[in-house]
Amino acid sequence: RRMDAKDRALIGLLARNARQPLVGLARALDLSRSATQERLRRLEASGVIQGYTVRTRGDAQAVQAWLSITLQPGMTCARLVPSVLACPEVRICHSVAGPVDMMVLAAVASTEELSALRERFAVLP
């Protein structure tokens, strides 16, 4: 079975904090606790999630940047947020009012990785 937007959002949430309680993950995904647990079990069994780790201060990402995102006509933040949160580099994602639709805080190891992330976002609707 292929990953869907909820799977990618779950991975994004876990990448930011793998110790989140299951009920908190379920609430963030707008799923039941049991449905979230089943998705997590399936992602682990299929090898998509290969383990959990601890990051220390020495592993901190060197570059942080706010990215402003403007959506194409007809696209909504609700439809795009799961794709954005699926990126492990994303730390914060806010919907805002005005000419910019979303503000995303990303943390990466280098300016090259930041450019690559910007390119990935550029192809989203």
Secondary structure by P-SEA (a helix, b strand, c coil): ccccaaaaaaaaaaaacccccaaaaaaaacccaaaaaaaaaaaaaaccccbbbbbcccccccbbbbbbbbbccccccccccccccccccccbbbbbcccccbbbbbbcccaaaaaaaaaaaaacc
